[in-house]
């Protein structure tokens, strides 16, 4: 009997400890900074440039708002829109755009009619402490696989810092 009363008190104390967070109606979230977004986008664009491709890279925050857009000198203006829409798909799906594209062929045509997203390879999540904090989309290389590889290089440029975010 004493054990159950002890457990009941412990459960009650834990419930009371959690109430102020709920009562305040406040949620803490991790967000990417403009500076970190700029480093990722810059490294992605330069990775594609090193391969001979002029691309755009767009980093969107966890809500799909553009944090940073970068277009290489000779990249078409349309690459900015496509890169942003690839990143937005990642925010919507929570997984790389190429992975989503491969797994959802059944609804891909319908999804391509939603404003703000495009179902194409080249978008990747940016994670810190196991949480998607943003996404990057790259567009302009002759193939989404190359766009994705450049996006990977962008994230790898700051991965050591992302690994230590708590």
Secondary structure, 3 states (H helix, E strand, C coil): CHHHHHHHHHHHHHHHHHHHHHHHCCCCCCCCCHHHHHHHHHHHHHHHHHCCCCCEEEEEECCCCEEEEEECCCCCCHHHHHHHHHHHHHHHHCCCHHHHHHHCCCCHHHHCCCCCCCCCCCEEEEEECCEEEEEEEEECCCCHHHHHHHHHHHHHCCHHHHHCCC
